């Protein structure tokens, strides 16, 4: 897909032949260990470091034209300033030249290197992230056009800053805010360095998107605040976060120097593509008051009925092309196929209404490891999570992957985009 046209004029009409049909290989990396916490390296646990050719060929077999794939920073920079690209050299060349799909590179899917003490909380983190990103772009800019500087700032801030589950193991609102500001600064500086090397690089900014509901009128303002948190990183890096922002006082009261916010606004980046990660069973929350009188959250709308509403909200706010960068569903193949059909139909409807949804990613491509593995002593086979289009063959003989019934449906979509995605209505045609 020629997104340079979008950079020049994101309101131009792009046909179904330009649509990015993608999948993604789960690439969460939490290599640090501590008592009770095992290393979580999805590539290692799923055997991708050894079986990458077989794994990547699945994308070609599906007829995809893009693949989200991540760089293990902790491996390619084992010591500060010393890079080892021997593995990524082979994989990226194969993906581009043999498989023939466009990589959308996750530069960070967590994955701070082991030598980076205090990880995101390290004062040098933004500059170190930018230096790593620049080193990658310098080596691969002739092969790579699409970059995600950092996947899901919200999840990183929750796991590393509020819940103390991942390093640097901070807790509470102050931890969340500290990590979020560090991430925002790292993204802005990385984008600046990448674009200095390749001005035509296209950034896909990916966030864990969601909706917040409440059945109580007195909790509406709380739901609005929760919704604003979903936009926080994009607001910070794009210059939309100013002193009158709904969350300004929350950031300042939790240790943010306003000068840092204004620095980000001065160095704001252009949002080429907004990437939304949405899972029907997990991405819509309902606020309620529990039996103790405390604010609680529970998952609601298991069928994902608010998917189209979510996309419209992000487009209304950022006026930027949207890509669905992660989606899938938990449950039987029938449940998963129902979600596939509904979500693609929703995208077609939005495009017909002039909302520029320019790509769809089923994530992951194949079996992944549930993150709970990190906090358990149970064997690995207890943590296989089957969200993907292909399931791991656990019999020990035969092919590595077993196709689910969704594979043929995805192939049908990719071969018939005009029917299933349709034409993106130009803005001037909207009534």
Residue, then its C-alpha position, 0 to 999 in steps of 0.5 A: x500500500x502506498x501510504x506516501x499518498x496518505x502522508x501527502x493527503x490522508x483524505x484521498x480515496x484508496x481502493x480495496x487493492x491498497x488495503x493492508x491485510x496483515x497478521x502478527x507474530x506475538x513478540x512480547x519480551x520480558x527477559x528480566x527474571x527475579x524470584x517467582x518471575x520467569x523470563x518471557x520471550x515469546x520467540x524463544x518459548x514458541x521456537x521462532x528463533x529456530x523455525x522462523x522460515x516455516x513461521x513466516x511462510x504462513x503469511x505468504x500462504x494466507x495471501x497477506x501483504x503485511x506482517x507485524x513482526x518485532x525486534x528483540x532489542x535485548x538480543x540485538x544490543x547485548x551490550x550498550x552500543x554493541x549490536x548483533x544483527x546476524x539473526x535479523x539480517x537473515x529474517x528481514x531479508x527473507x521476509x521482504x524478498x522471499x515471502x514478499x510481504x511488508x514488515x511492520x516492525x515493532x521496535x519495542x514490544x516491551x523488551x528492554x535490554x538486560x544491561x538497562x538498569x531500571x528499564x523505562x524508569x532510567x533517565x537515559x531510556x528515551x535517548x537509548x531507545x532512540x539510539x537503538x531505533x536509529x541503528x536499526x533504521x540505518x541498517x534496514x531502511x532500504x527494506x523497511x518502510x513501516x515502524x511501530x516505535x513502541x507497542x501499547x504504551x498503556x499496557x507497558x505503563x500498567x504492567x511496569x508502572x502501576x501493577x509492579x508485574x514487569x520491571x522496573x516494578x513500580x506501583x500506583x498512579x505515580x509509577x504509571x505516569x512516570x513510565x508513560x512520560x518516559x515512553x512518550x519521550x522515547x517515541x518522539x526521540x526515536x521518530x526524530x532519529x528514524x526520519x532523519x535517516x529516512x524521511x519517507x518512513x511511515x509510523x504506525x502508532x499502536x495502542x491498546x484501545x478500549x471502551x468504558x461503559x457505565x449504567x450509573x449517571x453519577x459515574x459518567x465523568x469517571x468513564x470519560x476520564x478513563x476514556x481520556x487515559x486511552x488517548x494519553x500517549x497519542x495526545x502527548x506525542x502529537x501535541x494535543x496535551x495542553x494545560x486544559x487537558x482533562x488529565x493535566x492535573x492528574x499528571x502534575x499531581x503525580x510528579x510530572x514536571x509541566x515543562x516535560x509536557x510542553x517539551x513534548x508538545x514542542x517536538x510533536x510528531x505527525x500521526x501517520x497511522x493510528x493502530x488500534x488493538x481491540x479484543x472483543x472479550x477484553x477491550x470493553x469495561x463497565x464501571x460499577x460500585x462493588x459491595x464495599x462501595x469501591x469503584x470496580x471494573x468488569x468486562x462487558x459486551x463480549x461480542x465486541x459490539x462497540x468496535x465501530x464506535x471505538x474506531x469512529x471515536x479515534x478518527x474523530x479525535x485524531x483525523x488520521x488513517x486507522x489500522x486495526x493492528x491487533x484483533x482476535x477472539x477467545x473461544x471456539x472456532x465458531x466464536x472466532x469466525x463470527x468475530x472475524x466476519x463481524x469485524x470485517x463487515x464493520x470495517x467495510x461499513x466505516x470505509x463506505x462512510x468515509x472513515x479511512x480504515x486502511x488495514x486489518x490484522x488478525x493477531x497473533x498469526x499462530x499460538x502464543x504463550x499466555x503472559x501468566x507463564x512468567x508468574x508460574x512454575x507450571x510447565x510451558x504446555x499449560x500456557x499455550x493460548x490459541x488465538x491464532x489462525x494456526x495452532x501448534x502441532x503438539x504431537x511431535x510429528x508432522x507439520x509444525x502448524x495446523x490450520x484452523x478453519x479461519x485460514x480459508x476465510x482469511x484467504x477468501x478475504x485477501x483474494x476478494x478485497x473489493x467485495x469484503x472491504x470495498x471502496x473508501x469513500x472520499x471525504x468530499x463525497x460525505x453528506 
